[in-house]
Amino acid sequence: MGRKGSRYTLDEKLFYIGLVQKGQSANSIHRQYGVHDSQIQQWLERYESDGVDGLKRKRTNRVYSQEFKLEVVQKYLGGSTSYPKLAREFGIPNSGVIVQWVSLYNGGKLLKSARRAAPMKDGLKKLSKIYDF
């Protein structure tokens, strides 16, 4: 079975892409190796658009503005497109991000940045001054 929740190496991704390019279907790869066929399709799309760099793991998370998120959500809600197509069109690596934005928007929540506040440095020192401990 596939390695649920884990990352695949660049070599593994290239191996599965090579199998598809040689004519094997993503579904048969899923049955044989346990790698989900939609994952293989996503790797293929990234490889075709950005080459090997599209398959490499990014070290930083992308930050999208509220306006950008709203534009993507409104385009989805306008119909005639899918999450994966929107992700490709707007250069978003994972269409699941758009699913979350649409869910938040439909729930009446703001599409603000998901960045968490940095932990307070020397927080205990500041508290100790206030509470004398």
Buried (B, 14 or more C-beta within 10 A) or exposed (E): EEEEEEEBEEEBBBBBBEBBEEEBEBEEBBEEBEBBBEBBEBBBBBBEEEEEEBBEEEEEEEEBEEEBBBEBBEBBEEEEEEBBBBBBEBEBBEBEBBEEBBEBBEEEEEBEEEEEEEEEEEEEEEEEEEEEE
